[in-house]
Amino acid sequence: MRGGRALARWAAALAVYAFLYVPLAVVVLFSFNDSLLNAQWVGFTTRWYAQLLHDDEMLRAAANSLLIALSASAIATVLGTMAGIAMQRWPSGLLRLLPFLVLTPVAMPEILLGVSLLIFFRQVLDLTLGLFSILVAHITFSIGFVAIIVRARLAGMDASIFEAARDLGASPWRTFRHVTLPLVLPGILAGFLMSFTLSIDDFVITFFVAGVGVSTLPLQIYSMIKVAVTPEVNAVSTLLMALTLTLIALASRLAPDVLKGRA
């Protein structure tokens, strides 16, 4: 009886993993297929990856994605770190509203957040959509993720460390600089990596706030697959997938308790 239940659990787990990862494996496999058609395997080649280097539209979209991801991650990391520290250290008064304000974009469905930002940019600010509107949107949804990681990192620390620093005469600034910051730095770096990953991979929100004539990698891939799923699409998707998995792995090493759900 127990053997049957164990077998059923293994079968269910394998079915879930197959559902999640077999499509990704197919994308990777056919990015090396020496044929314009994805219907059958012809032979191994890397020419689709080399062809990406000569695709001006793809390179322009990649440059936009990197610029936005780096800028949004840097700004979101600074703001998210301050928010995470404030939520952990001063959870009273008006600051009790801070978790709600910071974490709402995280919990909100992407399509709803995208529409809200679009209305805000166009009808309230009368802002021309472009790289700047994408940057602001990415900062908006990234701050909460950084704040969660930093707050969880602080929550796992012994508060007596900070009390000892103050008892020894350290000012609040010196306590932050020499005690808090070094201890929370792995969480800050993990938050930066997560923000970068979310930004460079975002499609839904970017789709609403990009405007005309501005493209990022996800938008460029979407515009290409509307015509056909070519090996070039598979190649750029594989590279983006590899980058995303690498950054997530690095973030998991820096803040394992947070990203593995043990905080």
C-alpha positions as CSV (number, residue, x, y, z in Angstrom):
1,M,0.0,0.0,0.0
2,R,2.8,2.4,0.9
3,G,4.7,1.4,-2.2
4,G,1.7,2.3,-4.3
5,R,1.3,5.7,-2.7
6,A,5.0,6.4,-3.1
7,L,4.8,5.4,-6.8
8,A,1.8,7.7,-7.3
9,R,3.7,10.6,-5.7
10,W,6.7,10.1,-7.9
11,A,4.5,9.8,-11.0
12,A,2.7,13.1,-10.0
13,A,6.0,14.8,-9.4
14,L,7.5,13.6,-12.7
15,A,4.4,14.8,-14.5
16,V,4.6,18.3,-13.0
17,Y,8.3,18.6,-13.8
18,A,7.7,17.4,-17.3
19,F,5.0,19.9,-17.8
20,L,7.3,22.7,-16.6
21,Y,10.6,21.8,-18.1
22,V,10.0,19.8,-21.3
23,P,8.9,22.9,-23.3
24,L,12.0,24.7,-22.1
25,A,14.2,21.7,-23.2
26,V,12.5,21.8,-26.6
27,V,13.4,25.5,-27.0
28,V,17.0,24.8,-26.1
29,L,17.2,21.8,-28.4
30,F,15.8,23.4,-31.5
31,S,18.0,26.5,-31.0
32,F,20.8,24.2,-32.3
33,N,18.7,22.8,-35.2
34,D,20.1,23.3,-38.6
35,S,16.8,24.1,-40.2
36,L,14.4,27.0,-40.4
37,L,11.6,24.7,-39.5
38,N,11.0,23.5,-36.0
39,A,9.0,20.5,-37.2
40,Q,11.9,18.1,-37.5
41,W,15.6,17.8,-36.5
42,V,18.0,18.1,-39.3
43,G,21.4,18.5,-37.7
44,F,23.4,20.4,-35.1
45,T,24.5,24.0,-35.7
46,T,25.3,27.2,-33.8
47,R,24.8,29.5,-36.7
48,W,21.5,30.9,-35.2
49,Y,23.5,32.3,-32.2
50,A,26.0,33.8,-34.6
51,Q,23.2,35.3,-36.6
52,L,22.0,37.2,-33.5
53,L,25.1,39.3,-33.6
54,H,24.1,40.6,-37.0
55,D,20.5,41.3,-36.1
56,D,20.4,45.1,-35.5
57,E,16.9,45.1,-34.1
58,M,17.7,42.3,-31.7
59,L,20.9,44.0,-30.6
60,R,19.0,47.3,-30.1
61,A,16.4,45.5,-28.0
62,A,19.1,43.8,-25.9
63,A,20.9,47.1,-25.3
64,N,17.6,48.7,-24.1
65,S,16.9,45.7,-21.8
66,L,20.3,45.9,-20.2
67,L,20.2,49.6,-19.7
68,I,16.7,49.5,-18.1
69,A,17.5,46.4,-16.0
70,L,20.8,47.9,-14.6
71,S,19.3,51.3,-13.9
72,A,16.0,50.0,-12.5
73,S,17.8,47.4,-10.3
74,A,20.3,50.0,-8.9
75,I,17.6,52.5,-8.0
76,A,15.2,49.8,-6.7
77,T,18.0,48.3,-4.6
78,V,18.7,51.6,-2.8
79,L,15.0,52.4,-2.2
80,G,14.1,48.8,-1.4
81,T,16.9,48.5,1.1
82,M,15.8,51.7,2.9
83,A,12.2,50.4,2.9
84,G,13.2,47.0,4.2
85,I,15.3,48.5,7.0
86,A,12.4,50.9,7.9
87,M,9.8,48.1,8.0
88,Q,12.0,45.9,10.3
89,R,13.3,48.6,12.6
90,W,10.3,51.0,13.0
91,P,7.0,49.0,12.5
92,S,4.9,51.6,14.3
93,G,3.2,54.9,13.7
94,L,2.8,56.0,10.1
95,L,5.5,53.5,9.0
96,R,3.0,50.7,9.6
97,L,1.5,51.7,6.2
98,L,4.9,51.2,4.6
99,P,4.6,47.4,4.0
100,F,1.3,47.9,2.4
101,L,2.6,50.6,0.1
102,V,5.8,48.8,-0.9
103,L,4.4,45.3,-1.3
104,T,1.2,46.2,-3.1
105,P,2.9,46.2,-6.6
106,V,4.4,42.7,-5.7
107,A,0.9,41.2,-5.0
108,M,-0.9,43.1,-7.7
109,P,-1.5,41.1,-11.0
110,E,0.9,42.3,-13.7
111,I,-1.7,43.2,-16.2
112,L,-3.5,45.3,-13.6
113,L,-0.3,47.1,-12.6
114,G,0.5,47.7,-16.3
115,V,-2.8,49.2,-17.0
116,S,-2.6,51.4,-13.9
117,L,0.8,52.7,-14.8
118,L,-0.3,53.4,-18.3
119,I,-3.2,55.4,-17.1
120,F,-1.0,57.2,-14.6
121,F,1.6,58.1,-17.2
122,R,-0.7,59.2,-20.0
123,Q,-3.7,60.7,-18.3
124,V,-2.2,62.0,-15.0
125,L,1.3,63.0,-16.0
126,D,0.8,63.3,-19.8
127,L,4.1,61.5,-20.1
128,T,5.4,60.3,-23.5
129,L,5.9,56.6,-23.3
130,G,9.4,55.3,-23.9
131,L,12.5,54.2,-22.1
132,F,11.8,56.5,-19.1
133,S,8.3,55.2,-18.5
134,I,9.6,51.6,-18.7
135,L,12.3,52.4,-16.2
136,V,9.9,53.9,-13.7
137,A,7.5,51.0,-14.1
138,H,10.3,48.5,-13.5
139,I,11.5,50.4,-10.4
140,T,7.9,50.3,-9.1
141,F,7.5,46.5,-9.1
142,S,11.2,45.8,-8.1
143,I,11.3,47.8,-4.9
144,G,9.0,45.4,-3.1
145,F,11.2,42.3,-3.9
146,V,14.3,44.0,-2.6
147,A,12.5,45.2,0.6
148,I,11.3,41.6,1.3
149,I,14.8,40.2,1.0
150,V,16.4,42.9,3.1
151,R,13.7,42.8,5.8
152,A,14.0,39.0,6.0
153,R,17.8,39.2,6.3
154,L,17.5,41.7,9.1
155,A,14.8,39.6,10.9
156,G,17.2,36.7,11.0
157,M,19.9,38.7,12.9
158,D,20.3,39.0,16.6
159,A,19.1,42.5,17.7
160,S,21.7,42.5,20.5
161,I,24.4,43.1,17.9
162,F,23.0,46.5,17.1
163,E,22.3,47.3,20.8
164,A,25.9,46.4,21.7
165,A,27.2,48.8,19.0
166,R,25.1,51.6,20.4
167,D,26.1,50.8,24.0
168,L,29.8,51.2,22.9
169,G,29.0,54.7,21.8
170,A,28.5,54.2,18.0
171,S,26.3,56.8,16.4
172,P,23.3,55.6,14.3
173,W,25.3,56.3,11.1
174,R,28.4,54.4,12.3
175,T,26.2,51.5,13.5
176,F,24.6,51.3,10.1
177,R,27.9,51.7,8.2
178,H,30.0,49.3,10.2
179,V,27.5,46.8,11.6
180,T,24.1,46.8,9.7
181,L,25.4,47.3,6.2
182,P,28.1,44.5,6.2
183,L,25.6,42.0,7.7
184,V,22.8,42.8,5.3
185,L,25.0,43.2,2.2
186,P,24.4,39.6,0.9
187,G,20.6,40.4,1.1
188,I,21.1,43.7,-0.8
189,L,23.1,41.9,-3.5
190,A,20.5,39.2,-3.8
191,G,17.8,41.9,-4.1
192,F,19.7,43.6,-6.8
193,L,20.1,40.3,-8.8
194,M,16.4,39.5,-8.3
195,S,15.4,43.0,-9.5
196,F,17.7,42.6,-12.5
197,T,16.2,39.2,-13.4
198,L,12.6,40.5,-13.1
199,S,13.4,43.6,-15.1
200,I,15.2,42.0,-18.0
201,D,12.6,39.3,-18.3
202,D,9.4,41.4,-17.9
203,F,7.0,41.4,-20.8
204,V,3.4,42.3,-19.5
205,I,4.1,45.6,-17.8
206,T,6.6,46.6,-20.4
207,F,4.1,45.9,-23.1
208,F,1.7,48.5,-21.7
209,V,4.3,51.3,-20.9
210,A,6.8,51.0,-23.8
211,G,5.2,53.2,-26.3
212,V,5.8,53.2,-30.1
213,G,9.2,52.5,-31.5
214,V,10.8,51.2,-28.2
215,S,11.6,47.5,-27.8
216,T,13.1,45.3,-25.2
217,L,14.2,41.6,-25.6
218,P,10.8,40.2,-24.4
219,L,8.9,42.6,-26.7
220,Q,11.2,41.8,-29.6
221,I,10.7,38.0,-29.1
222,Y,7.0,38.5,-29.0
223,S,7.0,40.5,-32.2
224,M,9.0,37.7,-33.9
225,I,6.9,34.8,-32.8
226,K,3.8,36.5,-34.2
227,V,5.2,35.7,-37.6
228,A,6.9,32.4,-36.9
229,V,8.8,30.6,-34.2
230,T,12.2,30.5,-35.9
231,P,15.5,29.0,-34.6
232,E,16.7,32.5,-34.0
233,V,13.8,33.0,-31.5
234,N,14.8,29.8,-29.8
235,A,18.4,31.0,-29.6
236,V,17.7,34.3,-28.0
237,S,15.1,32.7,-25.7
238,T,17.8,30.1,-24.6
239,L,20.3,32.9,-23.9
240,L,17.7,34.8,-21.9
241,M,16.7,31.7,-20.0
242,A,20.4,30.9,-19.2
243,L,20.9,34.4,-17.9
244,T,17.8,34.3,-15.7
245,L,18.7,30.9,-14.2
246,T,22.2,32.0,-13.5
247,L,21.1,35.2,-11.7
248,I,18.5,33.3,-9.7
249,A,21.1,30.7,-8.7
250,L,23.5,33.5,-7.5
251,A,20.7,35.2,-5.6
252,S,19.8,31.9,-3.9
253,R,23.4,31.5,-2.8
254,L,23.4,35.0,-1.3
255,A,20.1,34.8,0.5
256,P,19.1,31.1,0.7
257,D,16.7,31.5,3.6
258,V,14.6,34.1,1.8
259,L,14.5,32.6,-1.7
260,K,13.9,29.0,-0.4
261,G,11.0,30.1,1.8
262,R,12.7,29.4,5.2
263,A,12.7,33.0,6.4
